[in-house]
Amino acid sequence: MVKQPVSVNGVVRWRDVGLANEAKADSGSGKKLVVIRHEIGDVLRDLRQRQGRTLREVSHNARVSLGYLSEVERGQKEASSELLSSICGALDVPLSMMLREVSDRLAVAEGLAVPDTVPQDFAARYGRTLDDEFSAEFPSPAYN
């Protein structure tokens, strides 16, 4: 196992960059192997660190052992949906928001473009256009 220092928001972490079985799977397809548990762990760690909270605090509030939460954050354990819900509850973050961040990171890792707006055809399908919502929320000033 090879580890490399990675700095995120001024926090230096060690990330696994090479495992024997990942290298074999990676060389055959030519694509980067994305492990969902690593992305989930990274998102949970980032959320916790942005709040300035410790592993001990979050593990206590989520009723999860400190060691297990640490392993989840490092991507060494696959967390169940119940456990993820409990951790997100302890972080006061909706599970859907955490999963959305994971989804966006996976899309980037797979080389897909992540839209930052709602596509027009999607908005039209549900009866409203983005222009209508924008103009209703931010009316243009009257110029005389």
Backbone bond lengths (Angstrom), bond angles and torsions (degrees), N, CA, C in turn:
res aa  C-N    CA-C-N  psi(-1)  N-CA   C-N-CA  omega(-1)  CA-C   N-CA-C  phi
1 M - - - 1.448 - - 1.526 108.40 -
2 V 1.326 115.97 129.68 1.451 122.05 179.88 1.517 108.14 -108.57
3 K 1.333 117.24 134.16 1.462 121.49 179.35 1.515 109.14 -118.15
4 Q 1.326 115.16 146.23 1.462 121.40 -178.56 1.524 108.05 -135.27
5 P 1.355 118.29 137.86 1.467 119.23 178.08 1.523 110.76 -71.33
6 V 1.339 115.41 136.20 1.463 121.91 177.97 1.523 106.92 -130.24
7 S 1.328 117.02 131.51 1.458 121.22 179.49 1.521 109.53 -104.63
8 V 1.339 116.34 122.31 1.454 122.49 177.32 1.522 107.67 -126.79
9 N 1.323 116.02 119.53 1.462 121.62 -179.41 1.529 112.17 53.10
10 G 1.316 116.38 38.61 1.459 121.25 177.80 1.515 114.06 80.84
11 V 1.320 118.42 -0.36 1.459 122.26 179.23 1.523 107.83 -103.51
12 V 1.335 116.44 123.88 1.462 120.72 -178.98 1.518 108.71 -92.03
13 R 1.341 114.59 129.25 1.460 120.88 177.85 1.513 108.41 -128.55
14 W 1.318 115.86 161.65 1.461 121.14 175.87 1.508 107.61 -104.35
15 R 1.313 117.06 124.89 1.462 122.86 -177.76 1.520 109.50 -114.50
16 D 1.344 115.02 137.75 1.458 120.11 174.92 1.522 107.49 -68.88
17 V 1.318 116.75 125.06 1.468 119.58 179.64 1.515 112.61 -115.36
18 G 1.300 117.92 -6.36 1.460 117.42 179.96 1.508 112.37 -157.44
19 L 1.315 116.13 113.83 1.457 122.10 172.34 1.517 107.37 -118.46
20 A 1.302 117.60 147.20 1.464 121.55 -175.19 1.521 112.10 -58.06
21 N 1.345 118.19 -46.57 1.461 119.26 -177.29 1.526 111.85 -72.74
22 E 1.333 119.25 -29.78 1.453 121.65 176.38 1.520 110.30 -68.97
23 A 1.318 116.68 -37.48 1.462 120.34 -179.69 1.523 110.75 -64.15
24 K 1.335 117.01 -39.72 1.460 120.36 178.51 1.519 111.04 -65.29
25 A 1.328 117.05 -46.20 1.464 120.58 -179.08 1.522 110.42 -66.94
26 D 1.320 116.65 -34.54 1.453 121.53 -177.37 1.518 111.85 -71.08
27 S 1.329 117.64 -39.62 1.458 120.46 -175.35 1.523 112.09 -69.61
28 G 1.313 118.09 -30.25 1.452 120.91 -178.43 1.510 113.61 -71.91
29 S 1.314 118.17 -38.94 1.454 120.25 -174.45 1.520 113.02 -96.15
30 G 1.310 118.35 -21.14 1.454 121.09 -178.35 1.520 112.52 80.72
31 K 1.341 118.47 1.60 1.452 122.87 179.19 1.519 109.66 -109.47
32 K 1.328 114.52 156.68 1.458 120.06 176.83 1.525 109.07 -73.78
33 L 1.321 116.21 132.26 1.455 121.06 178.14 1.528 108.36 -78.27
34 V 1.313 116.20 122.46 1.453 121.57 -179.29 1.521 108.23 -105.21
35 V 1.325 116.56 123.71 1.455 122.00 178.74 1.522 107.21 -105.15
36 I 1.308 116.52 116.25 1.464 121.15 -173.91 1.520 111.64 -61.27
37 R 1.337 118.09 -38.33 1.465 119.18 -178.29 1.527 111.55 -62.93
38 H 1.343 117.46 -30.08 1.471 119.90 176.46 1.518 110.55 -68.08
39 E 1.325 116.64 -42.61 1.468 120.41 -179.93 1.525 110.93 -66.68
40 I 1.326 117.12 -41.65 1.468 120.70 177.53 1.521 109.80 -60.93
41 G 1.317 116.45 -46.17 1.464 120.41 179.36 1.520 112.26 -60.90
42 D 1.333 116.70 -42.69 1.464 120.29 179.09 1.524 111.57 -62.75
43 V 1.330 116.59 -42.12 1.466 120.27 -179.88 1.524 110.32 -65.97
44 L 1.326 117.74 -44.57 1.464 120.29 179.02 1.522 111.27 -61.91
45 R 1.329 117.07 -42.91 1.456 120.53 179.06 1.538 110.72 -63.47
46 D 1.337 116.30 -44.26 1.464 119.93 179.36 1.528 111.43 -61.36
47 L 1.334 116.63 -43.01 1.466 119.88 178.38 1.526 110.96 -61.53
48 R 1.325 116.30 -45.09 1.465 120.47 -179.26 1.518 111.50 -64.13
49 Q 1.322 117.09 -44.03 1.459 120.75 -177.86 1.523 111.90 -69.12
50 R 1.354 117.10 -35.72 1.466 119.74 176.90 1.524 111.01 -62.81
51 Q 1.326 116.93 -29.72 1.461 121.23 178.72 1.526 111.70 -84.66
52 G 1.330 116.63 -6.54 1.459 120.83 -179.98 1.517 112.62 69.48
53 R 1.321 117.17 30.21 1.456 121.27 -177.47 1.522 110.90 -104.39
54 T 1.307 115.76 155.40 1.457 121.46 -179.26 1.524 110.68 -94.11
55 L 1.324 115.31 160.87 1.462 120.25 174.24 1.524 110.93 -57.55
56 R 1.318 115.33 -39.39 1.470 120.45 -178.27 1.529 110.92 -61.25
57 E 1.334 117.08 -45.65 1.466 121.36 179.05 1.521 111.66 -59.19
58 V 1.322 115.14 -51.88 1.462 120.51 -175.63 1.517 110.54 -66.36
59 S 1.321 117.75 -41.66 1.466 119.76 -179.63 1.528 110.43 -63.90
60 H 1.332 117.15 -37.88 1.464 120.49 178.39 1.531 110.52 -65.14
61 N 1.338 116.66 -47.21 1.465 120.72 -178.53 1.529 112.39 -67.96
62 A 1.328 116.98 -31.67 1.467 120.96 -179.83 1.524 111.81 -86.56
63 R 1.335 116.67 -8.28 1.471 122.32 -177.10 1.531 111.25 59.00
64 V 1.337 113.82 46.91 1.457 123.33 178.55 1.519 106.60 -126.96
65 S 1.313 117.49 144.55 1.459 118.68 179.91 1.533 109.79 -65.31
66 L 1.308 115.71 147.82 1.458 122.46 -179.35 1.521 110.98 -58.29
67 G 1.323 117.03 -44.02 1.462 121.39 -179.50 1.516 112.59 -64.07
68 Y 1.342 116.15 -39.95 1.461 119.31 -178.98 1.521 110.44 -68.48
69 L 1.335 117.49 -43.08 1.460 120.85 178.05 1.525 110.03 -61.12
70 S 1.312 116.96 -40.35 1.458 121.01 177.36 1.524 110.98 -60.72
71 E 1.333 116.71 -43.26 1.468 120.37 178.70 1.529 111.78 -65.72
72 V 1.323 117.19 -36.14 1.468 120.43 177.14 1.521 109.38 -64.91
73 E 1.330 117.58 -45.51 1.457 121.36 -179.88 1.526 112.25 -63.33
74 R 1.314 117.26 -32.52 1.471 120.70 178.94 1.518 112.68 -85.00
75 G 1.333 116.95 -0.58 1.453 120.76 178.45 1.511 113.85 76.23
76 Q 1.323 117.31 20.49 1.461 120.90 -179.31 1.524 112.81 -91.75
77 K 1.334 116.75 -19.00 1.466 121.55 179.24 1.516 109.69 -125.81
78 E 1.336 115.40 142.77 1.461 122.60 173.64 1.524 107.22 -86.81
79 A 1.318 116.64 116.69 1.457 120.57 -179.20 1.523 110.24 -85.67
80 S 1.329 116.06 141.37 1.462 120.55 176.07 1.527 109.45 -73.09
81 S 1.321 116.27 165.67 1.458 119.79 178.75 1.532 110.75 -64.12
82 E 1.326 117.47 -34.66 1.459 120.75 177.78 1.525 111.06 -65.09
83 L 1.314 115.88 -42.06 1.458 120.42 179.40 1.525 110.64 -66.57
84 L 1.338 116.99 -43.77 1.464 120.00 178.05 1.526 111.01 -60.86
85 S 1.327 116.35 -40.23 1.460 120.69 178.19 1.526 111.02 -62.83
86 S 1.311 116.63 -41.18 1.460 121.43 178.92 1.525 111.64 -65.62
87 I 1.326 116.81 -42.26 1.468 120.94 179.22 1.522 110.28 -65.95
88 C 1.327 117.00 -43.92 1.464 120.56 178.70 1.524 110.46 -63.63
89 G 1.333 117.01 -37.87 1.461 120.59 175.95 1.517 111.34 -61.75
90 A 1.327 116.75 -40.92 1.462 120.66 178.58 1.526 111.79 -67.16
91 L 1.329 116.35 -28.39 1.464 121.11 178.57 1.531 112.29 -89.70
92 D 1.337 117.56 -1.66 1.470 123.15 -176.73 1.521 111.76 56.38
93 V 1.329 115.23 42.39 1.462 122.25 179.36 1.528 107.02 -127.59
94 P 1.338 117.88 130.60 1.462 118.54 177.29 1.528 111.25 -61.81
95 L 1.315 115.76 140.41 1.456 121.22 178.90 1.521 110.54 -56.57
96 S 1.325 116.50 -39.24 1.468 120.39 -179.42 1.520 111.70 -62.17
97 M 1.336 117.51 -36.84 1.465 120.40 179.11 1.530 110.77 -67.74
98 M 1.329 116.13 -41.12 1.460 119.90 178.92 1.530 109.96 -64.37
99 L 1.334 116.79 -43.70 1.459 120.34 179.68 1.521 111.67 -67.42
100 R 1.321 117.25 -32.28 1.469 120.49 177.04 1.531 109.99 -64.22
101 E 1.328 116.09 -42.54 1.474 120.15 178.06 1.524 109.98 -62.90
102 V 1.326 117.65 -41.38 1.464 121.63 177.31 1.527 109.44 -61.94
103 S 1.327 116.60 -44.62 1.456 121.24 179.49 1.523 111.76 -60.14
104 D 1.322 116.76 -43.53 1.462 120.59 178.68 1.522 111.09 -62.73
105 R 1.326 116.83 -41.54 1.464 120.43 179.12 1.521 111.81 -66.06
106 L 1.328 116.39 -38.12 1.464 120.24 177.35 1.524 110.57 -64.66
107 A 1.324 116.85 -41.45 1.465 120.56 179.42 1.520 110.75 -61.98
108 V 1.314 116.77 -42.13 1.463 120.69 178.44 1.526 110.12 -64.34
109 A 1.335 117.03 -43.79 1.463 120.84 179.79 1.521 111.55 -63.50
110 E 1.327 117.11 -30.98 1.460 121.28 178.95 1.525 112.26 -85.13
111 G 1.322 116.53 -2.38 1.458 120.34 177.85 1.513 114.16 83.32
112 L 1.325 116.92 18.70 1.460 120.64 178.64 1.523 109.85 -94.12
113 A 1.319 115.77 149.69 1.458 120.34 176.66 1.522 108.53 -79.55
114 V 1.323 116.35 133.29 1.452 121.89 177.89 1.524 107.26 -101.03
115 P 1.355 117.69 112.53 1.461 118.49 -178.60 1.522 110.93 -69.14
116 D 1.331 116.11 140.03 1.462 119.45 177.84 1.522 110.86 -99.63
117 T 1.324 116.92 3.53 1.462 122.16 175.64 1.519 109.08 -134.98
118 V 1.306 115.43 167.98 1.457 120.54 177.85 1.521 107.95 -84.11
119 P 1.333 118.59 129.18 1.461 120.19 178.30 1.524 111.69 -60.30
120 Q 1.343 116.64 146.61 1.454 121.72 -177.16 1.529 111.80 -59.79
121 D 1.343 118.44 -40.73 1.461 120.08 -178.59 1.525 111.68 -66.12
122 F 1.326 116.83 -32.60 1.464 120.97 177.05 1.523 109.81 -68.46
123 A 1.332 116.92 -44.18 1.457 120.78 179.33 1.526 110.67 -65.15
124 A 1.334 117.56 -38.76 1.461 121.42 -179.95 1.528 110.85 -66.14
125 R 1.310 116.63 -36.04 1.464 120.79 -179.58 1.527 111.57 -60.78
126 Y 1.327 116.74 -30.97 1.460 120.44 -177.01 1.526 112.73 -101.12
127 G 1.328 117.48 15.40 1.448 121.02 168.71 1.510 117.19 88.92
128 R 1.302 119.47 -0.44 1.459 120.77 178.78 1.505 109.07 -133.32
129 T 1.303 115.54 148.44 1.453 118.84 175.05 1.517 108.43 -104.10
130 L 1.283 115.33 157.44 1.456 119.56 179.04 1.514 110.96 -65.25
131 D 1.341 117.26 -35.07 1.459 120.33 179.72 1.523 111.06 -62.62
132 D 1.346 117.61 -40.07 1.464 121.41 178.85 1.522 110.66 -62.91
133 E 1.327 116.17 -45.81 1.462 119.45 -179.04 1.516 111.32 -65.96
134 F 1.329 116.98 -40.56 1.457 120.45 -179.14 1.523 110.59 -65.51
135 S 1.344 116.89 -44.85 1.457 119.55 -177.65 1.522 111.33 -69.93
136 A 1.338 118.23 -30.44 1.462 120.37 177.51 1.524 110.69 -70.65
137 E 1.326 116.16 -37.14 1.462 119.60 -178.32 1.528 111.62 -80.05
138 F 1.320 117.10 -35.44 1.453 122.09 -178.22 1.530 109.55 -127.02
139 P 1.331 117.44 79.09 1.462 118.75 -178.30 1.515 110.71 -64.24
140 S 1.325 115.32 143.88 1.460 119.27 -179.77 1.525 109.17 -76.16
141 P 1.332 115.90 143.33 1.471 118.78 -178.14 1.534 109.50 -71.07
142 A 1.330 115.29 149.28 1.458 120.55 178.74 1.516 108.63 -82.42
143 Y 1.319 115.68 124.87 1.462 121.09 178.26 1.521 108.51 -105.82
144 N 1.309 117.13 128.08 1.472 121.34 178.68 1.479 110.55 -111.22
